[in-house]
Amino acid sequence: MEDKHICQTCKHFRQHYVKWGEDRYRECGSGHCVYPRRKPRYNDTKACRYYISKETQDIC
């Protein structure tokens, strides 16, 4: 699989949702980044220098 360096695939990205009906939610095209400070981002925004893939596992 090709690794895309966009906000949506980053560990620090939090997706925003819109309520759709009584009990369903849909992804919208935006979210926010939580590292090093909170800032608004779109799903397809080019990732910043703090990018870490969501698939990266912490080894302890």
C-alpha positions in Angstrom: 0.0 0.0 0.0 1.2 3.5 -0.9 1.8 5.6 2.2 0.2 9.1 1.7 1.6 11.8 3.8 -1.7 13.7 4.4 -3.4 14.8 7.6 -6.1 12.0 7.4 -3.4 9.3 7.7 -1.6 11.0 10.6 -1.7 9.7 14.2 -2.4 13.3 15.4 -5.4 14.0 13.2 -8.9 13.9 14.7 -11.8 13.5 12.3 -14.9 15.7 12.6 -18.4 14.2 12.0 -21.8 15.5 11.2 -25.0 14.1 12.8 -27.1 12.5 10.1 -30.6 11.4 11.2 -31.4 10.2 14.7 -28.4 8.0 15.5 -26.0 8.1 12.5 -22.9 10.2 11.9 -21.0 10.9 8.7 -17.4 12.0 8.2 -17.0 15.6 7.0 -14.0 16.8 5.0 -12.2 18.3 8.0 -10.9 17.7 11.4 -8.1 19.0 13.6 -4.5 18.2 14.6 -3.7 17.8 18.2 0.1 18.0 18.1 2.0 20.2 19.0 -1.1 22.4 19.4 -4.7 22.2 18.2 -5.2 23.5 14.6 -7.9 23.0 12.0 -7.0 20.7 9.0 -8.7 19.2 6.0 -8.5 15.5 5.3 -6.3 15.9 2.2 -4.0 18.7 3.6 -0.3 17.9 3.1 1.1 16.6 6.4 3.4 18.8 8.5 6.8 17.8 9.9 5.2 16.1 12.9 3.5 13.5 10.7 3.4 9.9 12.2 1.5 7.2 10.3 -1.6 5.9 12.1 -0.2 2.4 11.4 3.0 3.0 13.3 3.0 0.9 16.5 4.7 2.0 19.8 7.2 -0.6 20.9 7.5 -0.8 24.6 
